[in-house]
Amino acid sequence: MPLPDPANSISIIQQSLLPEFEVITEKVLSGQPLSPAQGLILFEKAELGFLGVLADVVRKRYNGDKAWFVRNFHIEPTNICVNRCRFCSFSHHFSASKWELTVDDILAKVDEQEETVREIHITGAVHPGRDIVYYGELLKKIRSRRPGMHVKAYSAVELDYMIKKAGMDFESGLKYLRDCGLDSVPGGGAEIFDETVRSAICGMKTTTADWLEIHRIAHQLGLPSNATMLYGHVESYAHRIDHLERLRQLQNQTNGFNAFIPLKFHRYNNEMKDIPEVSVTEDMKMYAISRIYLDNFPHIKAYWPALGRKMAQVSLSFGVDDMDGTINDSTRIYSLAGAEEQSPVMTVSAMRQIIREAGRDPVERDSLYRPVL
């Protein structure tokens, strides 16, 4: 069933009339961007119902009552990684064993997919023994097998390593991969952009400046991308707003981001296991403020393998318009960290039902948000 519309709540109306929230409300209603200070006020002082109402305004402006999904699957080529991120439960540093798929293994997984599957998402650890030629040839072989499938592959962290290892600049490396068959870039590896926090939780990883530069160049080369944030660990609200502001500024320059995906920190099987996970209320606040603040992003995505399908459904009432995809039980990054979805797979009929129960209209899409008829 749809959640009750919070717009009739007296407390919400009263909050919107407070001087600091009245200006924010007027800005959102008129489509003006909030300042970082105003975004911080929302995190620190706004009630969740009020945030849901404002987020709903922006969601409807972009998507009406549509809620999107895609038939997709993931390939995670290896868990052998040069980095040692403290929050990671996927890397061989924290798993019982190392593993890596061969090219034949990966192609077999591609061959298993039904013709209706439209997107392959390839991302994982940064393997020290693989180079840009290896990953380029993999793209070519996938393209030869499934010429109509959209290939979204290699996070900025993976791209940074393979391109620098080849002695290339980012533009040359991305052009090479594009010519091999790369269609778009996933949003992983952003974590938190604040350099001090980044140094503390993933100091060996790609810098903030390089992450943003890789996405900027990808956009210029006609490769759209997504963006993410890992939230709910040691970061502050100010760090979250700083992260969103840097993304918004880049989007103003390139208009190349398709979607923003908040990713909840899960605490199991990693070095940050002593940090409690944030509440569902905090999750919904994160989604709503993301939708309000990123006024130039067309989509906010709930990655349900990380959040759980029930909470992903709830997020549709807090600014989310995209439920990602069917996944086909092809990812382990979040299940290893203790997420609720240990075998993430959702049928198309189940996806449509979840969306309809939330009061939205399910729309199957391709990777560029074109409806599939």
Secondary structure by P-SEA (a helix, b strand, c coil): cccccccccaaaaaaaacaaaaaaaaaaaacccccaaaaaaaaccccaaaaaaaaaaaaaaccccbbbbbbcccccccccccccccccccccccccbbbbbcaaaaaaaaaacccccccccccccccccccaaaaaaaaaaaaaaccccccccccaaaaaaaaaaacccaaaaaaaaaaaccccccccccccccaaaaaacccccccaaaaaaaaaaaaaacccbbbbbbccccccaaaaaaaaaaaaaaaaacccccbbbbbbbbbcccccccbbbbcaaaaaaaaaaaaaaaccccccccccccccaaaaaaaccccccccccccccccccccccccccccccccaaaaaaaaaaacbbbbbbcccccccc
